[in-house]
Amino acid sequence: MGKTYTGRKGVKDLERDAKPGMRVYYINEHSTKIAGQFEERTYSTLFCTHRGGLLTTGWMFSNGSDYHGKIYSKRGTITAADAVLYHGGVSTTPPPGLRELSSPEPDCRDEGYRGLGPGGSYAGRLDTQTLDYMDGHAKQAQADRDERAGKRKRGWF
């Protein structure tokens, strides 16, 4: 079980516990109003890189990715206080059930007709009754989409 750092006390605890190479995770909140292409929440990783210099003497963190296995900048630009206070708290373990922001999104091709996966083919008979049934599903999906679009506010959001 990992440790969670929140608030002013969390800043002091993170400054005390940090060491180069330490990973901390924070949760990103996404807007799903525009297109809904993201999940509502994902997480990101911060790596402890070095101790600050003249003006900031605390530990510095840099963005990175567990999925890609790399740190995006050699010298961190995020202080421990910024990580804890501005990101709403950090934890030493990734949050369960959430996807990392830099990892690939789930493959939408797995949601095909009757659960056909990528490269799958429909093995049933394609007579007019089956085609009408599939066309009815398509029309119902379009009607549901149009109904949701009609309820949306016009403008940016």
Backbone bond lengths (Angstrom), bond angles and torsions (degrees), N, CA, C in turn:
res aa  C-N    CA-C-N  psi(-1)  N-CA   C-N-CA  omega(-1)  CA-C   N-CA-C  phi
1 M - - - 1.443 - - 1.519 108.42 -
2 G 1.297 116.98 130.03 1.451 121.57 -177.10 1.514 112.96 -85.01
3 K 1.283 114.22 171.99 1.461 121.39 179.78 1.525 108.95 -100.96
4 T 1.326 116.83 143.22 1.453 122.63 179.14 1.521 108.90 -112.62
5 Y 1.333 115.79 135.65 1.459 122.07 -179.95 1.525 108.84 -115.11
6 T 1.341 116.92 117.75 1.466 121.80 177.71 1.517 109.32 -137.86
7 G 1.317 116.74 148.76 1.459 122.58 175.21 1.524 113.52 71.98
8 R 1.323 114.75 -172.92 1.474 120.98 -178.60 1.523 111.96 -63.42
9 K 1.328 116.81 -37.50 1.464 119.74 177.75 1.529 110.02 -65.50
10 G 1.325 116.71 -35.56 1.460 120.67 177.89 1.519 112.28 -64.37
11 V 1.347 116.65 -34.86 1.465 120.34 177.50 1.522 109.77 -62.52
12 K 1.316 116.50 -46.79 1.472 120.48 -179.87 1.527 110.99 -63.93
13 D 1.332 116.44 -42.18 1.463 119.72 179.89 1.526 111.76 -65.96
14 L 1.341 117.21 -39.47 1.464 119.87 178.98 1.519 110.96 -67.64
15 E 1.319 117.62 -39.26 1.469 120.93 176.49 1.530 110.48 -60.29
16 R 1.319 116.45 -38.18 1.458 120.96 -179.44 1.535 111.45 -73.33
17 D 1.347 117.94 -40.35 1.464 121.68 -173.53 1.525 114.25 -87.19
18 A 1.328 118.06 -16.35 1.471 120.76 -173.37 1.525 111.19 -68.70
19 K 1.328 113.49 148.16 1.457 121.80 174.16 1.526 106.82 -152.57
20 P 1.330 118.51 156.07 1.465 119.79 -177.91 1.535 111.53 -57.25
21 G 1.326 115.22 134.37 1.465 121.28 -179.21 1.514 114.13 92.89
22 M 1.314 117.88 -8.22 1.470 121.61 179.53 1.529 109.52 -67.12
23 R 1.324 115.78 139.92 1.463 121.18 178.04 1.521 109.63 -109.35
24 V 1.317 115.38 136.97 1.457 121.21 171.36 1.521 107.74 -129.86
25 Y 1.310 116.19 151.50 1.462 122.26 -173.93 1.521 109.60 -123.01
26 Y 1.332 115.85 141.82 1.463 120.71 174.73 1.520 109.36 -132.78
27 I 1.332 115.98 158.61 1.465 122.04 -174.43 1.520 109.82 -98.49
28 N 1.342 116.08 133.75 1.465 123.23 176.17 1.526 108.54 -98.85
29 E 1.312 116.81 134.96 1.463 122.32 174.94 1.526 108.10 -103.75
30 H 1.338 117.39 125.79 1.464 121.90 -177.89 1.516 110.52 -112.08
31 S 1.314 115.66 147.22 1.454 121.19 174.11 1.518 108.57 -81.50
32 T 1.312 117.13 132.18 1.463 121.15 178.06 1.517 111.03 -109.55
33 K 1.341 116.83 14.77 1.464 120.50 -176.73 1.523 112.50 -74.51
34 I 1.320 118.15 -39.73 1.455 120.48 -170.05 1.524 111.37 -71.82
35 A 1.301 118.14 -66.89 1.457 119.49 -176.88 1.517 111.67 -126.37
36 G 1.316 117.74 -15.94 1.447 120.00 179.76 1.510 113.41 72.32
37 Q 1.350 117.21 26.64 1.454 117.88 -175.93 1.524 112.37 -80.22
38 F 1.317 118.62 -16.49 1.452 121.80 179.83 1.516 110.47 -104.30
39 E 1.312 114.54 160.09 1.452 118.27 165.35 1.521 106.70 -69.55
40 E 1.291 116.45 166.80 1.461 119.36 -178.88 1.523 111.41 -71.47
41 R 1.346 116.59 -31.59 1.460 120.52 -178.09 1.530 110.43 -138.74
42 T 1.326 116.39 138.83 1.456 123.54 171.17 1.526 106.90 -135.80
43 Y 1.320 116.68 177.90 1.463 118.22 176.54 1.517 110.22 -127.93
44 S 1.336 115.87 158.04 1.459 123.01 177.01 1.517 109.02 -127.94
45 T 1.338 114.94 162.35 1.457 121.25 -175.51 1.518 110.16 -115.58
46 L 1.320 116.16 138.79 1.455 123.07 172.45 1.529 108.13 -118.19
47 F 1.345 116.45 135.41 1.461 122.29 178.52 1.522 109.04 -109.84
48 C 1.316 117.28 134.74 1.456 122.00 175.80 1.531 107.19 -76.42
49 T 1.333 117.61 123.80 1.462 120.39 -175.02 1.521 113.59 -108.42
50 H 1.320 118.30 -46.44 1.464 120.06 -175.48 1.527 109.91 -162.51
51 R 1.319 114.74 172.67 1.455 120.16 174.37 1.515 107.85 -90.55
52 G 1.337 116.35 141.99 1.456 121.47 -176.70 1.517 112.78 -62.42
53 G 1.320 115.32 170.56 1.456 121.04 -176.02 1.507 113.46 -96.02
54 L 1.314 114.89 -126.21 1.447 121.98 -171.40 1.535 113.14 -68.25
55 L 1.333 116.93 -48.54 1.467 120.24 -175.06 1.524 112.62 -84.96
56 T 1.316 117.21 -40.83 1.461 120.65 178.98 1.516 108.29 -114.58
57 T 1.300 116.44 115.90 1.462 120.09 -176.91 1.516 112.53 -96.97
58 G 1.325 117.60 -1.42 1.459 120.78 -179.32 1.521 111.90 -82.33
59 W 1.311 115.47 -179.67 1.460 121.46 179.19 1.524 110.45 -73.42
60 M 1.329 115.71 143.42 1.464 122.41 179.66 1.533 109.07 -110.61
61 F 1.334 115.30 143.71 1.464 121.94 -178.31 1.523 109.62 -121.32
62 S 1.321 115.69 151.93 1.459 122.80 178.64 1.519 108.98 -128.65
63 N 1.338 116.51 148.79 1.459 120.63 176.45 1.518 109.89 -69.92
64 G 1.306 114.88 146.66 1.458 120.68 178.95 1.510 110.23 -157.35
65 S 1.325 115.87 -173.91 1.448 120.94 -177.83 1.519 110.07 -140.57
66 D 1.322 116.37 126.55 1.461 120.23 172.25 1.521 110.22 -72.08
67 Y 1.327 117.16 -34.59 1.463 121.30 -177.51 1.534 110.64 -65.77
68 H 1.331 116.86 -46.40 1.462 120.61 179.89 1.523 111.86 -85.73
69 G 1.314 117.33 -15.53 1.454 122.00 177.17 1.513 114.30 70.41
70 K 1.327 117.62 37.96 1.459 119.15 179.18 1.511 111.26 -148.56
71 I 1.333 113.53 160.38 1.460 122.32 175.83 1.519 106.41 -100.69
72 Y 1.328 117.43 136.51 1.465 120.31 -173.41 1.521 114.06 -80.10
73 S 1.326 119.19 -21.27 1.462 120.19 174.25 1.525 108.54 -142.58
74 K 1.323 115.79 144.66 1.465 120.06 -175.73 1.520 112.23 -71.86
75 R 1.314 117.39 -36.02 1.454 122.33 -179.34 1.528 108.41 -108.69
76 G 1.296 116.63 118.59 1.453 120.70 -178.65 1.517 113.02 -66.84
77 T 1.320 116.01 150.58 1.466 121.35 -179.52 1.520 112.16 -122.30
78 I 1.329 117.82 0.85 1.452 122.09 -177.80 1.524 108.08 -109.56
79 T 1.314 117.52 123.23 1.462 120.36 178.44 1.528 109.99 -78.26
80 A 1.302 115.71 164.80 1.460 120.36 178.67 1.531 110.08 -62.77
81 A 1.322 116.91 -38.48 1.467 119.94 178.86 1.523 111.05 -63.83
82 D 1.342 117.62 -41.95 1.466 120.47 177.24 1.523 111.04 -63.30
83 A 1.305 116.82 -42.27 1.464 120.69 -178.82 1.522 110.97 -60.94
84 V 1.303 116.71 -44.16 1.472 120.03 -176.65 1.520 111.82 -77.54
85 L 1.323 117.47 -47.58 1.466 120.11 -171.99 1.522 113.25 -80.41
86 Y 1.317 119.12 -41.00 1.462 121.11 -174.35 1.520 113.76 -87.69
87 H 1.325 117.30 -21.33 1.464 119.74 177.68 1.521 111.94 -96.73
88 G 1.310 117.04 4.14 1.458 120.05 176.33 1.517 113.82 78.48
89 G 1.296 117.15 23.72 1.458 120.93 -179.54 1.516 111.37 103.40
90 V 1.321 116.08 151.75 1.459 122.20 178.84 1.521 108.77 -132.04
91 S 1.318 115.97 162.64 1.450 122.07 -179.58 1.523 109.10 -136.61
92 T 1.321 117.19 156.96 1.460 120.33 179.70 1.521 112.39 -88.35
93 T 1.319 118.72 -5.54 1.460 122.09 175.71 1.523 108.81 -122.45
94 P 1.335 117.87 145.34 1.466 118.89 178.05 1.529 110.83 -66.20
95 P 1.330 117.74 144.71 1.462 119.91 -179.65 1.529 110.72 -66.92
96 P 1.314 117.79 132.96 1.467 119.73 -178.61 1.529 111.72 -69.64
97 G 1.306 115.77 142.25 1.458 121.46 176.08 1.510 115.65 83.64
98 L 1.337 118.46 0.65 1.461 121.19 179.22 1.524 109.64 -111.42
99 R 1.315 115.72 150.87 1.458 123.15 178.96 1.519 108.99 -93.51
100 E 1.351 116.69 144.47 1.456 119.40 174.67 1.521 108.79 -70.80
101 L 1.317 116.58 142.80 1.461 121.84 -175.21 1.522 112.19 -59.09
102 S 1.332 118.54 -37.27 1.461 120.51 -176.46 1.522 113.01 -87.68
103 S 1.316 119.11 -1.70 1.467 120.52 177.47 1.526 109.23 -82.94
104 P 1.337 117.30 158.90 1.470 119.00 -177.90 1.527 112.08 -67.90
105 E 1.316 114.31 149.01 1.463 120.04 178.08 1.524 109.33 -72.85
106 P 1.337 117.46 161.06 1.460 119.68 176.46 1.532 110.81 -59.88
107 D 1.312 115.61 146.69 1.466 120.90 -177.05 1.519 109.77 -77.17
108 C 1.325 116.71 118.82 1.458 120.31 -177.68 1.524 111.97 -75.15
109 R 1.324 118.33 -13.06 1.461 119.88 -179.90 1.516 112.05 -70.17
110 D 1.330 117.45 -14.63 1.462 120.23 178.36 1.519 111.83 -76.50
111 E 1.326 117.82 -8.04 1.452 121.64 -178.55 1.524 111.86 -97.67
112 G 1.302 117.63 29.30 1.456 121.69 -175.53 1.516 113.05 -69.67
113 Y 1.320 115.87 -175.31 1.460 122.27 -177.34 1.523 109.69 -62.79
114 R 1.314 116.93 124.44 1.465 124.73 179.71 1.522 112.30 55.11
115 G 1.324 117.63 34.04 1.457 121.57 175.09 1.510 115.18 74.93
116 L 1.337 118.21 20.34 1.460 120.05 177.03 1.517 109.04 -67.62
117 G 1.299 117.79 129.68 1.458 121.97 179.47 1.514 111.12 -85.59
118 P 1.339 116.80 -174.71 1.462 120.81 178.10 1.527 110.71 -61.05
119 G 1.295 116.45 130.20 1.465 120.88 179.40 1.515 113.69 80.18
120 G 1.325 117.24 -0.83 1.460 119.97 -179.82 1.520 110.87 -77.39
121 S 1.315 115.23 155.16 1.464 118.70 178.63 1.528 108.79 -128.31
122 Y 1.315 115.10 150.48 1.459 121.26 -179.86 1.523 107.99 -74.91
123 A 1.337 117.09 122.79 1.464 120.84 -174.71 1.522 112.67 -94.72
124 G 1.322 118.66 -4.25 1.460 120.88 -178.49 1.520 111.67 -81.26
125 R 1.338 114.67 177.93 1.465 119.83 177.89 1.514 109.28 -79.09
126 L 1.306 116.74 138.61 1.461 121.58 178.08 1.530 108.97 -104.26
127 D 1.314 116.07 73.25 1.454 119.67 174.64 1.529 108.89 -95.48
128 T 1.300 117.44 179.84 1.461 120.56 -175.10 1.528 112.11 -64.09
129 Q 1.320 118.01 -33.87 1.451 120.74 179.63 1.538 110.30 -65.01
130 T 1.336 117.48 -43.54 1.462 120.95 179.32 1.519 110.91 -66.88
131 L 1.334 117.08 -40.80 1.461 120.18 178.70 1.529 111.58 -64.99
132 D 1.347 117.29 -38.74 1.463 120.55 176.05 1.525 111.00 -64.84
133 Y 1.339 116.49 -37.91 1.464 121.17 178.17 1.528 110.14 -63.70
134 M 1.327 118.06 -44.24 1.465 122.09 178.93 1.530 110.59 -66.84
135 D 1.343 116.73 -37.77 1.455 121.12 177.98 1.536 110.64 -65.94
136 G 1.324 116.90 -36.02 1.462 120.76 176.24 1.526 111.51 -63.55
137 H 1.349 116.59 -40.56 1.473 120.15 176.07 1.526 110.55 -61.85
138 A 1.324 117.25 -42.23 1.462 121.06 -179.13 1.528 110.56 -65.15
139 K 1.326 117.71 -42.35 1.461 120.78 179.37 1.523 111.49 -66.35
140 Q 1.335 117.16 -37.95 1.465 120.52 178.02 1.529 110.53 -65.56
141 A 1.325 116.96 -41.19 1.466 120.33 178.34 1.528 110.39 -64.09
142 Q 1.334 117.77 -40.43 1.459 121.13 178.07 1.521 111.15 -65.45
143 A 1.341 116.97 -39.53 1.463 120.41 178.69 1.531 110.74 -65.29
144 D 1.337 116.62 -40.60 1.468 119.66 177.49 1.526 110.54 -63.30
145 R 1.323 117.07 -40.94 1.459 121.08 179.73 1.530 110.94 -64.88
146 D 1.343 116.97 -43.66 1.463 120.83 178.50 1.530 111.74 -63.77
147 E 1.327 116.51 -37.21 1.456 120.35 178.90 1.532 110.62 -65.65
148 R 1.342 116.93 -42.32 1.459 120.01 177.54 1.517 110.78 -65.57
149 A 1.322 117.47 -37.68 1.473 120.76 179.99 1.523 110.52 -67.20
150 G 1.328 118.38 -33.84 1.459 121.45 178.79 1.514 112.98 -68.58
151 K 1.334 117.41 -27.63 1.461 121.62 -179.88 1.517 111.45 -83.07
152 R 1.311 118.10 -16.67 1.457 121.69 -178.78 1.507 111.78 -70.16
153 K 1.312 116.91 145.91 1.455 120.79 174.62 1.516 109.19 -71.60
154 R 1.280 116.75 147.21 1.452 121.05 175.76 1.508 108.93 -84.19
155 G 1.287 118.00 148.61 1.462 122.05 -179.69 1.519 110.32 118.31
156 W 1.288 115.37 -153.95 1.464 119.60 -175.52 1.508 112.37 -71.47
157 F 1.328 117.31 -40.51 1.461 118.70 -176.43 1.473 109.37 -123.18
